[in-house]
Amino acid sequence: MKRWIPWMAAAIVVVLLGVGILRAMAARQAQQKALTDATAQRADAPMQLGADEVLLVKQHQLSLGVPVTGSLRAVDSAMVKARVGGELQGLAVREGDSVKAGQEVARIDPTEARARLRQAQQQADAAKSQVDINQRQYTNNRALVDQGFISATALVTSQASLEAAQSSYQAAVSATDVARKALDDTVLKSPISGLVAQRLAQPGERVAIDARIIEVVDLSRLELEALLSPADSVAVRVGQKAQLVVEGISAPVPATVVRINPSAQVGSRTVPVYLRVDQTQAEAPLRQGLFVQGTLDTGRADVLAVPLDAVRTDKPAPYLQTLNNGRVAHIQVKTGARAVVNGQTLVAVEGVPAGTSVVAGRIGSLREGTAVSTAAAAVVLPAASRAAP
């Protein structure tokens, strides 16, 4: 067997393997080039945006508002307390009952007060009798002095006794007035007209002085005490209007700022602002203690605004996705006042000129430099606005 034949066969196998490898590598390079070309074509193809997916930065007149929250309370309320101690009698009113100003609502057992009044009256009568005696003695002594039967010193002594008796009588009369006042205080009357909010005692109890019996509130005038931050309180003025929302009442309740506390509260540094709540008979009755929230209208401002969802916050500073020469550009902005327009929340922005095209928020985040084409003109936002809650 010839020795060159195996070498020839091996060479042929090597050549065939090399050709196969070269063909495989060429096919792979062609596939990668095709994939790269397809990717480049897709990258160069602009993203299609609809007419409602591009908005314009426009000038708007926004209503500026300060959020307010708190509980309603009656402007006029009174706590009926016992002015004298004793057994409570005749308390018949309960929570929700109507009372009139000056109406008797309860009594304190007057037996002891009547006895003190009789005692004081009798002491006053005794003092009056002593005054009469000293008056007659003084008159007699003066006549005797005029006739020369007694000295002038005796007249001075009788005059001093008369003055002392008169002073004792005046003191007794004052004590009688105090006892009569104590007897009158056994009758408890409502100082205002309204409804009983609390009944804090029961008939038959022995109550002490200043013990609370009932609380009466007048619901015809209600107010809200809102605690505002120092920054918000600067823009608040007496007479400004607010719209309050009360749970269970569909229509907003109007309110007006009537007072502003001149001092900030210690600790929280908040400023109390008092709003009068306007309640009409046609509305559902408001109650003391109801929680309300709303917005206080503090004025208007002409600003550039965009929908709140168009402002992106996935970077350290808020920005807008704008369109510049058919490509997406990220522009950093500063946000300001907010308002609701036809159910859509707008926010004032600084850092972009009017008329700038902005990508709507529902599109999501787009890479800066992405090619974009629009199907129609950008949407123009409505100009009318109301304060955001």
Backbone torsions as a table, in degrees:
resi	resn	phi	psi	omega
1	MET	NA	137.4	-177.3
2	LYS	-76.3	140.6	-174.3
3	ARG	-75.7	-20.5	-174.8
4	TRP	-82.1	-14.1	-176.4
5	ILE	-66.5	-47.8	177.6
6	PRO	-59.3	-38.0	178.9
7	TRP	-66.0	-37.3	177.7
8	MET	-65.1	-43.2	179.4
9	ALA	-62.7	-41.2	179.0
10	ALA	-63.8	-39.2	179.7
11	ALA	-64.9	-40.3	179.7
12	ILE	-63.4	-41.4	179.0
13	VAL	-63.1	-42.8	180.0
14	VAL	-62.9	-43.1	179.7
15	VAL	-62.0	-43.8	-179.6
16	LEU	-63.1	-42.0	177.9
17	LEU	-63.5	-41.3	179.4
18	GLY	-63.0	-43.1	178.5
19	VAL	-61.1	-41.9	179.6
20	GLY	-62.5	-41.3	-179.5
21	ILE	-66.2	-43.1	179.0
22	LEU	-61.9	-42.0	178.3
23	ARG	-63.3	-41.4	179.0
24	ALA	-62.9	-42.8	179.3
25	MET	-65.1	-39.3	178.8
26	ALA	-65.1	-40.4	179.4
27	ALA	-64.9	-39.8	179.8
28	ARG	-66.1	-42.3	178.4
29	GLN	-63.0	-39.0	178.3
30	ALA	-64.9	-39.0	178.3
31	GLN	-65.1	-43.7	178.7
32	GLN	-64.2	-37.6	179.0
33	LYS	-66.4	-40.1	178.9
34	ALA	-65.0	-40.9	178.1
35	LEU	-64.5	-41.4	178.5
36	THR	-63.9	-42.3	178.7
37	ASP	-63.2	-40.1	179.5
38	ALA	-66.5	-40.4	178.7
39	THR	-64.3	-41.8	179.1
40	ALA	-63.6	-40.0	178.4
41	GLN	-63.1	-41.6	178.6
42	ARG	-66.1	-40.0	179.8
43	ALA	-64.9	-36.6	-179.3
44	ASP	-76.2	-18.8	-179.8
45	ALA	-71.8	124.4	-178.2
46	PRO	-70.1	150.8	177.0
47	MET	-79.1	130.6	-177.3
48	GLN	-86.1	126.2	176.6
49	LEU	-118.1	138.2	178.9
50	GLY	-76.7	173.6	-178.6
51	ALA	-64.9	-31.4	-178.7
52	ASP	-91.9	9.2	-179.9
53	GLU	-107.2	2.4	176.1
54	VAL	-129.4	128.3	-177.6
55	LEU	-119.3	160.7	177.9
56	LEU	-108.8	140.2	172.3
57	VAL	-74.2	116.1	-174.2
58	LYS	-124.4	161.3	175.1
59	GLN	-80.3	131.9	-179.8
60	HIS	-135.3	150.3	172.7
61	GLN	-99.1	103.4	-176.2
62	LEU	-98.6	140.9	173.8
63	SER	-82.5	123.6	179.9
64	LEU	-86.1	137.3	-176.8
65	GLY	-140.3	153.0	176.6
66	VAL	-116.9	123.9	178.8
67	PRO	-68.7	137.3	178.6
68	VAL	-129.8	142.3	176.5
69	THR	-142.2	159.9	177.3
70	GLY	157.5	-172.5	-179.9
71	SER	-112.9	143.8	177.9
72	LEU	-73.6	147.9	175.1
73	ARG	-145.0	151.9	179.7
74	ALA	-75.6	137.0	176.7
75	VAL	-65.2	-42.0	180.0
76	ASP	-109.8	117.6	175.2
77	SER	-144.9	154.7	-177.3
78	ALA	-145.1	140.7	174.2
79	MET	-106.0	111.7	179.2
80	VAL	-79.4	120.4	-177.2
81	LYS	-119.9	157.7	176.5
82	ALA	-76.7	127.1	178.7
83	ARG	-89.9	-18.0	175.2
84	VAL	-133.9	156.5	178.4
85	GLY	-85.7	153.2	178.2
86	GLY	153.8	-172.9	-178.8
87	GLU	-80.7	131.4	-179.1
88	LEU	-80.0	131.1	-179.2
89	GLN	-134.9	153.9	170.4
90	GLY	70.5	17.4	178.4
91	LEU	-81.8	105.7	-175.8
92	ALA	-113.5	-18.6	-176.8
93	VAL	-79.6	149.4	179.4
94	ARG	-131.2	176.0	180.0
95	GLU	-56.1	131.3	179.7
96	GLY	94.9	-14.9	178.5
97	ASP	-71.9	146.4	178.7
98	SER	-91.0	138.9	177.7
99	VAL	-131.7	154.7	178.0
100	LYS	-106.3	157.4	176.7
101	ALA	-62.9	128.4	-179.1
102	GLY	87.4	-2.3	-179.8
103	GLN	-73.9	137.5	176.5
104	GLU	-73.8	126.6	-178.8
105	VAL	-111.4	-22.7	-179.9
106	ALA	-167.1	172.7	178.1
107	ARG	-140.4	153.2	169.8
108	ILE	-103.5	138.2	-178.6
109	ASP	-47.0	116.5	-172.9
110	PRO	-89.2	3.4	-174.6
111	THR	-57.0	-49.9	-178.3
112	GLU	-66.4	-39.4	-179.8
113	ALA	-66.5	-38.1	178.3
114	ARG	-64.7	-41.0	179.6
115	ALA	-63.2	-40.9	178.8
116	ARG	-66.0	-37.7	178.6
117	LEU	-64.5	-41.6	177.8
118	ARG	-63.4	-42.6	178.6
119	GLN	-60.3	-46.0	-179.7
120	ALA	-66.0	-37.0	179.8
121	GLN	-66.7	-39.9	178.7
122	GLN	-67.0	-38.6	176.3
123	GLN	-65.1	-35.6	176.8
124	ALA	-67.7	-39.5	177.6
125	ASP	-63.2	-41.7	178.7
126	ALA	-63.2	-40.7	178.9
127	ALA	-65.9	-35.3	178.0
128	LYS	-66.0	-39.9	177.9
129	SER	-63.0	-40.0	178.5
130	GLN	-64.8	-36.0	176.6
131	VAL	-63.9	-43.2	179.3
132	ASP	-61.4	-41.7	-179.9
133	ILE	-62.8	-48.8	-179.3
134	ASN	-66.6	-29.6	177.2
135	GLN	-67.8	-42.9	177.9
136	ARG	-65.3	-40.2	179.7
137	GLN	-63.6	-41.7	179.6
138	TYR	-64.4	-41.5	179.4
139	THR	-63.2	-43.4	178.9
140	ASN	-63.9	-44.3	-178.7
141	ASN	-64.8	-33.8	178.9
142	ARG	-66.9	-39.1	177.8
143	ALA	-65.8	-38.6	179.0
144	LEU	-67.6	-37.0	177.6
145	VAL	-64.4	-40.6	179.4
146	ASP	-62.2	-32.7	-179.7
147	GLN	-87.2	-8.8	177.9
148	GLY	85.4	13.5	-179.3
149	PHE	-81.5	-28.7	178.5
150	ILE	-130.6	164.1	-177.9
151	SER	-81.3	165.6	178.4
152	ALA	-68.6	-24.5	179.4
153	THR	-62.8	-40.7	178.1
154	ALA	-61.9	-34.3	178.3
155	LEU	-67.9	-40.1	178.4
156	VAL	-64.0	-39.4	179.3
157	THR	-63.6	-43.3	-179.7
158	SER	-67.7	-32.4	177.4
159	GLN	-66.9	-40.9	178.1
160	ALA	-63.8	-39.5	178.3
161	SER	-64.0	-38.6	178.8
162	LEU	-64.5	-44.2	179.4
163	GLU	-64.7	-38.6	177.4
164	ALA	-64.1	-41.1	178.4
165	ALA	-64.9	-39.0	178.7
166	GLN	-65.1	-40.9	177.2
167	SER	-63.3	-42.4	178.1
168	SER	-61.9	-37.1	179.3
169	TYR	-67.2	-43.1	178.4
170	GLN	-62.4	-38.8	177.2
171	ALA	-63.8	-40.6	178.8
172	ALA	-65.9	-37.6	177.5
173	VAL	-64.3	-42.2	177.7
174	SER	-62.5	-41.3	177.3
175	ALA	-62.8	-35.2	176.8
176	THR	-65.2	-40.4	178.3
177	ASP	-63.7	-39.7	178.7
178	VAL	-64.5	-42.5	179.3
179	ALA	-65.8	-38.0	178.3
180	ARG	-66.6	-39.2	176.4
181	LYS	-62.5	-40.1	178.2
182	ALA	-63.5	-36.9	176.9
183	LEU	-67.2	-40.5	177.3
184	ASP	-64.8	-33.0	-178.7
185	ASP	-71.6	-11.2	176.2
186	THR	-71.4	-15.4	175.9
187	VAL	-96.1	118.7	-178.9
188	LEU	-95.6	125.3	-178.4
189	LYS	-123.3	151.3	177.4
190	SER	-80.1	127.1	-179.5
191	PRO	-76.1	-19.1	-178.5
192	ILE	-134.8	163.8	172.7
193	SER	-88.6	139.9	-179.8
194	GLY	169.6	-153.4	-179.0
195	LEU	-118.9	146.6	178.0
196	VAL	-74.8	119.8	179.8
197	ALA	-94.6	-33.8	-179.8
198	GLN	-142.4	141.0	170.2
199	ARG	-117.3	111.5	-168.5
200	LEU	-106.8	4.4	179.0
201	ALA	-146.3	166.1	-178.4
202	GLN	-125.9	148.8	177.3
203	PRO	-57.9	140.7	-179.1
204	GLY	95.6	-17.6	177.7
205	GLU	-71.0	149.5	172.8
206	ARG	-95.9	113.8	-174.1
207	VAL	-104.6	152.1	177.9
208	ALA	-94.5	171.8	176.1
209	ILE	-63.1	136.6	-178.8
210	ASP	71.9	13.3	173.9
211	ALA	-69.4	136.3	-178.6
212	ARG	-78.0	131.3	-178.5
213	ILE	-106.2	-61.2	177.6
214	ILE	-141.0	159.0	172.9
215	GLU	-116.2	131.6	-179.7
216	VAL	-116.1	132.9	178.3
217	VAL	-125.2	145.5	176.8
218	ASP	-106.6	108.9	-175.8
219	LEU	-84.0	1.2	179.9
220	SER	-69.8	-22.6	177.5
221	ARG	-132.1	115.3	179.4
222	LEU	-118.6	154.4	177.2
223	GLU	-144.5	159.1	178.3
224	LEU	-117.0	127.9	173.2
225	GLU	-98.0	107.3	-178.9
226	ALA	-103.6	132.6	178.4
227	LEU	-98.2	113.5	-176.2
228	LEU	-106.9	150.3	175.2
229	SER	-69.5	157.2	179.5
230	PRO	-55.6	-37.5	-179.1
231	ALA	-66.9	-41.2	-179.7
232	ASP	-72.6	-33.7	-175.6
233	SER	-68.8	-20.8	-177.5
234	VAL	-62.7	-35.3	-175.8
235	ALA	-87.8	-2.5	-175.4
236	VAL	-87.9	136.4	178.6
237	ARG	-133.7	153.5	175.3
238	VAL	-63.8	133.9	-179.3
239	GLY	101.3	-13.6	178.3
240	GLN	-67.6	150.1	-175.0
241	LYS	-100.4	156.6	177.5
242	ALA	-143.4	154.3	174.6
243	GLN	-116.7	119.6	-176.2
244	LEU	-107.1	147.1	178.1
245	VAL	-113.0	124.4	178.9
246	VAL	-115.0	130.9	-179.8
247	GLU	-61.2	129.7	-179.0
248	GLY	95.8	-10.7	178.4
249	ILE	-116.9	120.6	-174.4
250	SER	-72.2	-43.1	-176.9
251	ALA	-78.8	142.0	176.4
252	PRO	-66.4	148.2	-178.6
253	VAL	-100.9	122.2	179.8
254	PRO	-74.2	150.3	178.2
255	ALA	-147.1	157.7	-177.1
256	THR	-134.7	137.2	176.6
257	VAL	-71.7	121.6	-179.0
258	VAL	-112.6	-25.9	-179.7
259	ARG	-147.9	150.1	174.8
260	ILE	-131.0	124.2	-179.1
261	ASN	-65.5	130.2	-178.6
262	PRO	-73.3	-10.4	-176.5
263	SER	-122.0	143.4	173.4
264	ALA	-82.7	150.1	-179.3
265	GLN	-73.1	141.4	-179.9
266	VAL	-69.7	134.7	178.9
267	GLY	98.9	-70.5	-177.7
268	SER	-79.3	-22.9	-179.1
269	ARG	64.2	16.4	177.2
270	THR	-80.9	156.6	-178.4
271	VAL	-111.0	118.9	178.0
272	PRO	-72.5	130.7	176.2
273	VAL	-123.1	133.4	-173.9
274	TYR	-109.7	125.0	-178.7
275	LEU	-115.0	128.7	174.9
276	ARG	-80.4	128.4	-179.2
277	VAL	-95.0	123.3	-179.5
278	ASP	-88.1	114.7	-179.1
279	GLN	-118.6	127.2	178.0
280	THR	-109.0	163.3	-177.9
281	GLN	-67.2	-26.1	-177.2
282	ALA	-73.0	-23.1	-178.8
283	GLU	-84.2	164.9	174.7
284	ALA	-64.2	137.8	-176.2
285	PRO	-64.2	133.8	176.2
286	LEU	-88.8	150.5	-176.7
287	ARG	-121.7	153.6	174.7
288	GLN	-67.2	136.5	178.6
289	GLY	95.3	-8.2	178.4
290	LEU	-66.2	137.3	177.6
291	PHE	-83.5	131.5	-179.7
292	VAL	-131.1	157.1	174.4
293	GLN	-147.4	155.3	-178.0
294	GLY	-179.8	-162.1	-176.7
295	THR	-130.8	132.9	177.2
296	LEU	-95.5	120.4	-178.6
297	ASP	-75.7	116.2	-177.9
298	THR	-109.4	7.3	177.3
299	GLY	136.9	-170.0	-179.2
300	ARG	-132.5	157.6	-179.9
301	ALA	-147.1	137.9	174.5
302	ASP	-90.9	111.9	-175.0
303	VAL	-139.0	162.5	169.1
304	LEU	-80.3	131.8	-174.3
305	ALA	-140.2	153.7	175.5
306	VAL	-138.1	163.5	173.8
307	PRO	-58.5	143.3	-176.2
308	LEU	-60.8	-36.4	-177.5
309	ASP	-72.7	-11.6	177.7
310	ALA	-78.3	-16.5	179.0
311	VAL	-84.6	118.6	-179.3
312	ARG	-87.3	141.7	-178.0
313	THR	-127.2	21.5	179.6
314	ASP	-88.1	11.7	173.7
315	LYS	-121.4	169.3	179.9
316	PRO	-56.6	-31.5	178.4
317	ALA	-122.7	145.5	179.4
318	PRO	-63.8	148.5	-178.3
319	TYR	-149.2	165.1	176.0
320	LEU	-114.1	144.8	173.9
321	GLN	-92.0	98.8	-176.1
322	THR	-99.7	166.1	178.0
323	LEU	-109.8	123.5	-179.7
324	ASN	-132.4	109.9	-179.4
325	ASN	55.7	42.8	175.7
326	GLY	79.2	9.3	179.4
327	ARG	-131.3	155.0	-177.8
328	VAL	-79.2	131.9	175.9
329	ALA	-129.7	135.0	179.6
330	HIS	-93.0	122.5	179.7
331	ILE	-119.9	124.1	179.3
332	GLN	-72.9	137.7	-178.0
333	VAL	-132.9	164.7	174.0
334	LYS	-114.7	125.0	-176.8
335	THR	-90.5	156.5	-178.8
336	GLY	-137.3	-130.2	-176.0
337	ALA	-65.1	152.0	177.8
338	ARG	-119.1	152.6	177.1
339	ALA	-154.2	161.8	179.2
340	VAL	-107.3	127.7	179.1
341	VAL	-125.0	112.3	179.2
342	ASN	51.1	42.7	178.1
343	GLY	83.4	-1.6	-180.0
344	GLN	-111.8	132.7	-179.1
345	THR	-84.2	122.9	175.1
346	LEU	-104.5	152.1	178.2
347	VAL	-133.9	136.8	177.0
348	ALA	-71.7	139.0	-178.9
349	VAL	-129.7	148.1	174.4
350	GLU	-126.2	141.4	178.5
351	GLY	118.9	-5.8	177.7
352	VAL	-130.3	145.6	178.6
353	PRO	-79.6	160.9	176.6
354	ALA	-64.5	144.9	179.8
355	GLY	88.7	-1.4	178.8
356	THR	-68.0	134.0	177.8
357	SER	-80.9	130.9	-176.3
358	VAL	-125.5	138.0	177.6
359	VAL	-74.9	134.2	-179.6
360	ALA	-61.8	152.8	-175.6
361	GLY	-66.5	-29.6	-177.2
362	ARG	-70.3	-12.0	178.4
363	ILE	-71.1	-27.7	-178.8
364	GLY	90.8	-171.7	-176.7
365	SER	-79.3	131.8	177.2
366	LEU	-117.3	142.9	178.5
367	ARG	-68.4	137.1	-179.8
368	GLU	-62.6	131.2	-177.7
369	GLY	99.0	-4.0	179.5
370	THR	-63.7	132.8	178.0
371	ALA	-73.4	137.0	-176.3
372	VAL	-138.9	140.4	172.1
373	SER	-128.1	142.5	-178.0
374	THR	-107.6	144.8	-178.1
375	ALA	-80.8	-28.1	-177.6
376	ALA	-154.0	-175.6	-178.9
377	ALA	-67.1	156.9	-179.1
378	ALA	-69.7	154.0	-179.3
379	VAL	-75.2	137.9	177.1
380	VAL	-98.7	125.8	-178.3
381	LEU	-77.0	149.4	176.6
382	PRO	-67.4	152.6	-175.3
383	ALA	-94.2	-25.7	-178.6
384	ALA	-71.9	148.3	-177.6
385	SER	-154.0	161.3	173.1
386	ARG	-136.9	164.2	-173.1
387	ALA	-66.2	139.1	177.4
388	ALA	-76.2	144.1	178.3
389	PRO	-72.6	NA	NA
